[in-house]
């Protein structure tokens, strides 16, 4: 089972949805918050430049961080 990283921002309902989904499936995840754990320019290192919404979700696969996408991609990966 992969661990996920949810890159979030304050007052983000989609971010809360991603966290709730992972919790409901018992999947381990870490939350990183914009302005606390990463800055605006760091977003370009996390996600492709065309991803402009939150959350941005990555999976840890074999010790490497692999960008997944947003909620839609997360639901697809989890079969929801």
N, CA, C and O of each residue as an XYZ file, in Angstrom:
320
protein
N       0.844     -1.182      0.000
C       0.000      0.000      0.000
C       0.885      1.238      0.000
O       1.816      1.355      0.796
N       0.581      2.145     -0.895
C       1.336      3.395     -0.975
C       0.939      4.349      0.133
O      -0.187      4.321      0.629
N       1.873      5.184      0.505
C       1.583      6.327      1.361
C       1.397      7.506      0.410
O       2.049      7.577     -0.632
N       0.514      8.423      0.767
C       0.250      9.576     -0.077
C       0.639     10.867      0.627
O       0.690     10.933      1.855
N       0.908     11.880     -0.165
C       1.125     13.226      0.341
C       0.044     14.098     -0.282
O      -0.104     14.150     -1.503
N      -0.708     14.780      0.573
C      -1.750     15.690      0.112
C      -1.231     17.107      0.311
O      -1.089     17.572      1.441
N      -0.953     17.784     -0.788
C      -0.536     19.183     -0.742
C      -1.815     20.003     -0.710
O      -2.612     19.981     -1.648
N      -1.993     20.720      0.379
C      -3.257     21.358      0.693
C      -3.085     22.852      0.887
O      -1.967     23.367      0.891
N      -4.208     23.541      1.048
C      -4.188     24.945      1.437
C      -5.345     25.159      2.408
O      -6.259     24.339      2.489
N      -5.297     26.252      3.131
C      -6.340     26.563      4.113
C      -7.697     26.727      3.421
O      -7.782     27.200      2.288
N      -8.738     26.330      4.123
C     -10.126     26.508      3.663
C     -10.393     25.875      2.301
O     -11.069     26.466      1.459
N      -9.870     24.691      2.092
C     -10.015     23.997      0.805
C     -10.909     22.772      0.994
O     -10.489     21.772      1.575
N     -12.138     22.859      0.500
C     -13.072     21.743      0.666
C     -12.620     20.499     -0.113
O     -12.825     19.373      0.342
N     -12.015     20.700     -1.269
C     -11.518     19.555     -2.048
C     -10.374     18.860     -1.307
O     -10.228     17.640     -1.386
N      -9.572     19.633     -0.593
C      -8.480     19.056      0.197
C      -9.045     18.207      1.334
O      -8.548     17.115      1.611
N     -10.077     18.715      1.982
C     -10.739     17.953      3.052
C     -11.335     16.660      2.501
O     -11.298     15.623      3.162
N     -11.880     16.727      1.295
C     -12.451     15.546      0.651
C     -11.377     14.479      0.403
O     -11.607     13.296      0.651
N     -10.215     14.899     -0.082
C      -9.125     13.955     -0.346
C      -8.659     13.301      0.954
O      -8.448     12.089      1.001
N      -8.503     14.095      1.995
C      -8.069     13.559      3.285
C      -9.100     12.590      3.851
O      -8.735     11.542      4.385
N     -10.381     12.928      3.741
C     -11.445     12.054      4.240
C     -11.479     10.732      3.469
O     -11.697      9.673      4.058
N     -11.265     10.795      2.161
C     -11.249      9.572      1.355
C     -10.115      8.655      1.787
O     -10.320      7.459      1.994
N      -8.927      9.214      1.922
C      -7.783      8.403      2.345
C      -8.009      7.824      3.742
O      -7.701      6.658      3.987
N      -8.541      8.628      4.649
C      -8.833      8.140      6.001
C      -9.849      7.004      5.967
O      -9.687      6.002      6.664
N     -10.898      7.158      5.158
C     -11.951      6.142      5.104
C     -11.435      4.807      4.568
O     -11.968      3.747      4.895
N     -10.398      4.876      3.747
C      -9.804      3.653      3.184
C      -8.661      3.116      4.053
O      -8.088      2.068      3.754
N      -8.336      3.841      5.130
C      -7.239      3.407      6.000
C      -5.877      3.520      5.351
O      -4.957      2.777      5.691
N      -5.748      4.440      4.425
C      -4.500      4.616      3.681
C      -3.664      5.697      4.364
O      -4.165      6.790      4.628
N      -2.405      5.404      4.650
C      -1.564      6.408      5.298
C      -1.272      7.585      4.372
O      -1.050      7.420      3.172
N      -1.278      8.777      4.966
C      -0.976      9.972      4.189
C      -0.412     11.045      5.097
O      -0.569     11.017      6.318
N       0.244     11.979      4.459
C       0.821     13.142      5.121
C       0.217     14.371      4.454
O      -0.014     14.382      3.245
N      -0.036     15.398      5.246
C      -0.577     16.645      4.708
C       0.507     17.713      4.769
O       1.156     17.899      5.798
N       0.690     18.407      3.659
C       1.596     19.550      3.605
C       0.757     20.755      3.182
O       0.002     20.694      2.212
N       0.906     21.848      3.928
C       0.055     23.011      3.737
C       0.816     24.166      3.106
O       1.927     24.495      3.522
N       0.199     24.784      2.085
C       0.762     25.948      1.413
C       0.992     27.060      2.431
O       0.114     27.369      3.237
N       2.161     27.647      2.384
C       2.505     28.732      3.295
C       3.096     28.267      4.607
O       3.641     29.066      5.368
N       2.988     26.964      4.879
C       3.563     26.387      6.091
C       4.682     25.424      5.719
O       5.819     25.569      6.170
N       4.345     24.441      4.891
C       5.296     23.393      4.511
C       5.918     23.600      3.137
O       6.966     23.029      2.834
N       5.287     24.404      2.317
C       5.822     24.688      0.982
C       5.288     26.036      0.517
O       4.264     26.518      1.002
N       6.003     26.636     -0.435
C       5.616     27.938     -0.967
C       5.031     27.826     -2.355
O       5.032     26.758     -2.967
N       4.542     28.927     -2.831
C       3.905     28.971     -4.146
C       4.841     28.494     -5.256
O       4.415     27.747     -6.137
N       6.094     28.908     -5.229
C       7.034     28.490     -6.271
C       7.368     27.001     -6.184
O       7.725     26.388     -7.190
N       7.256     26.417     -4.987
C       7.515     24.984     -4.826
C       6.483     24.146     -5.570
O       6.744     22.988     -5.897
N       5.325     24.717     -5.836
C       4.280     23.974     -6.542
C       4.774     23.446     -7.877
O       4.362     22.370     -8.311
N       5.654     24.193     -8.532
C       6.162     23.763     -9.844
C       7.081     22.559     -9.742
O       7.280     21.842    -10.723
N       7.643     22.332     -8.563
C       8.475     21.148     -8.346
C       7.614     19.934     -8.011
O       8.029     18.792     -8.208
N       6.425     20.194     -7.508
C       5.530     19.123     -7.055
C       4.683     18.594     -8.208
O       4.574     17.385     -8.414
N       4.089     19.516     -8.949
C       3.114     19.141     -9.973
C       3.477     19.768    -11.312
O       4.222     20.747    -11.363
N       2.950     19.203    -12.395
C       3.174     19.826    -13.702
C       2.640     21.263    -13.699
O       1.728     21.592    -12.941
N       3.195     22.080    -14.522
C       2.812     23.493    -14.546
C       1.350     23.713    -14.919
O       0.804     24.783    -14.652
N       0.713     22.729    -15.525
C      -0.688     22.897    -15.896
C      -1.644     22.557    -14.754
O      -2.852     22.751    -14.894
N      -1.134     22.056    -13.628
C      -1.990     21.764    -12.473
C      -2.036     23.001    -11.595
O      -1.028     23.381    -10.998
N      -3.202     23.631    -11.513
C      -3.328     24.902    -10.802
C      -4.320     24.839     -9.641
O      -4.603     25.869     -9.030
N      -4.854     23.661     -9.321
C      -5.857     23.560     -8.273
C      -5.344     22.728     -7.108
O      -4.327     22.043     -7.215
N      -6.053     22.797     -6.012
C      -5.737     21.988     -4.842
C      -6.855     20.995     -4.631
O      -8.009     21.268     -4.962
N      -6.517     19.836     -4.077
C      -5.208     19.410     -3.630
C      -4.351     18.927     -4.784
O      -4.839     18.630     -5.874
N      -3.064     18.858     -4.507
C      -2.117     18.192     -5.390
C      -1.691     16.957     -4.608
O      -1.288     17.063     -3.450
N      -1.778     15.800     -5.227
C      -1.542     14.554     -4.492
C      -0.408     13.778     -5.142
O      -0.341     13.625     -6.361
N       0.485     13.294     -4.279
C       1.588     12.441     -4.716
C       1.534     11.137     -3.941
O       0.994     11.074     -2.837
N       2.099     10.102     -4.535
C       2.244      8.814     -3.862
C       3.729      8.557     -3.643
O       4.570      8.996     -4.427
N       4.033      7.852     -2.588
C       5.405      7.422     -2.354
C       5.502      5.979     -2.829
O       4.916      5.077     -2.230
N       6.240      5.771     -3.901
C       6.417      4.442     -4.498
C       7.895      4.098     -4.493
O       8.702      4.803     -5.098
N       8.247      3.026     -3.821
C       9.634      2.595     -3.720
C      10.539      3.725     -3.234
O      11.662      3.888     -3.712
N      10.032      4.503     -2.275
C      10.817      5.587     -1.691
C      10.870      6.860     -2.510
O      11.508      7.828     -2.098
N      10.218      6.883     -3.657
C      10.225      8.054     -4.529
C       8.844      8.697     -4.559
O       7.828      8.002     -4.555
N       8.812     10.017     -4.589
C       7.546     10.732     -4.698
C       7.127     10.801     -6.158
O       7.881     11.267     -7.011
N       5.904     10.327     -6.437
C       5.369     10.286     -7.798
C       4.059     11.072     -7.812
O       3.135     10.757     -7.063
N       3.983     12.075     -8.649
C       2.792     12.917     -8.740
C       1.602     12.113     -9.249
O       1.712     11.400    -10.247
N       0.469     12.225     -8.569
C      -0.755     11.520     -8.943
C      -1.708     12.454     -9.674
O      -2.155     12.141    -10.777
N      -2.021     13.592     -9.075
C      -2.983     14.529     -9.633
C      -3.843     15.093     -8.521
O      -3.373     15.292     -7.401
N      -5.106     15.349     -8.833
C      -6.047     15.872     -7.855
C      -7.008     14.790     -7.391
O      -6.706     13.599     -7.462
N      -8.164     15.218     -6.916
C      -9.156     14.278     -6.385
C      -9.649     13.278     -7.410
O      -9.851     12.108     -7.085
N      -9.846     13.715     -8.634
C     -10.357     12.812     -9.666
C      -9.387     11.654     -9.865
O      -9.802     10.495     -9.887
N      -8.123     11.952    -10.008
C      -7.114     10.904    -10.215
C      -6.996     10.006     -8.985
O      -6.825      8.794     -9.112
N      -7.089     10.607     -7.787
C      -7.020      9.817     -6.568
C      -8.179      8.822     -6.521
O      -7.973      7.649     -6.211
N      -9.388      9.278     -6.824
C     -10.546      8.379     -6.825
C     -10.371      7.264     -7.850
O     -10.716      6.113     -7.582
N      -9.838      7.597     -9.016
C      -9.590      6.576    -10.039
C      -8.615      5.517     -9.519
O      -8.843      4.317     -9.679
N      -7.524      5.978     -8.895
C      -6.519      5.038     -8.374
C      -7.083      4.129     -7.296
O      -6.715      2.959     -7.198
N      -7.979      4.680     -6.491
C      -8.547      3.905     -5.376
C      -9.803      3.143     -5.780
O     -10.375      2.417     -4.967
N     -10.233      3.300     -7.017
C     -11.408      2.584     -7.508
C     -12.704      3.055     -6.881
O     -13.605      2.257     -6.622
N     -12.796      4.355     -6.637
C     -14.003      4.921     -6.012
C     -14.809      5.669     -7.046
O     -15.863      6.220     -6.726
